[in-house]
Amino acid sequence: MADDSNKHGWWRRVGVFGDLPTRLLMRGLKVTPGFLEPLLIPPWTLLFFAMAKSQRRAVAGNLRALFPEWSQARAVAGAYRVFLNFAATYVDALRCETGSGAVDWVIDGLEHFEDLRSRTDGCLVLTAHMGNYDLAAPLFSEKFGRTLHAVRAPEREPEMQAIREAEIAEQERLNPYFKTCFNHGGEMLGVELARFLQQGDIVAVQGDRVIFEVSPMETEIEPGLLMRLPRGPLYLARISGAAVFPLFITRDGWRRYRVEVHAPLVLPARVRGRGEDPATALWAGVILGGVRKHWAQWFVFEPVLRRGERRDG
């Protein structure tokens, strides 16, 4: 039994969510020149693509729901593009972490960025799991000049969580305005985030992932297209009354990222006793707009979209 447990532990650590591939990659990046990355990343990505069976199927399923005219083969090829882009952004993040590289940033919607930066009341940044959230949040917290609390899910494996916490501690040391809140489930995080907004801080949430103990909601975002989202971010916006700025981050080229900042959302008033919050479809539509435009960089590896019968209201 002891031997079986030990083998299971090693396999867990070398798996898709394990820490050993990341540790190996961090060591390798210190001695590997950047010009070799286009040669090395695709085959390593293909290896993980083959290992990550459930994640591969989830991404392909989301793409087929998003683009119903796609064949299964095209959806699988599209899923590989998603994995490949994820690998490239992951390497960029580790390059910055290990001091072996740096990235450039471009901002679209500068007027909305300035609006967000200049407000004194608390603001909610609504984003999706794309581009490089880990790099952008610490950098732009300094540009905002006030505390930015980035909400993120904990890692699935404790060894990987330890690596992530060490990285974040260093980011917070270098960027005093940057703070991270791990979503471990429960209601206390929502209360804490509402307090941050009340005191004039910025809270950044990813509104497109339903994992662990996160409470989900599903809405028909287009006729026949249903989207599964976490309830918490929209509830937080409702309860706090904070301005909500949609913001999407994409990889724009070699070590180059683009930040798209949109005008704040105007959420429709909620009428009690009328079923689904009318803001839900608007909220989901904003996320879908970013996802459809940048589908190859949508790094959600769980089922989110599905096709179903049209709901008549």
Order of alpha helices (4+ residues) and beta strands (2+ residues): alpha-alpha-alpha-alpha-alpha-beta-alpha-beta-alpha-beta-alpha-beta-alpha-beta-beta-beta-alpha-beta-beta-alpha-beta
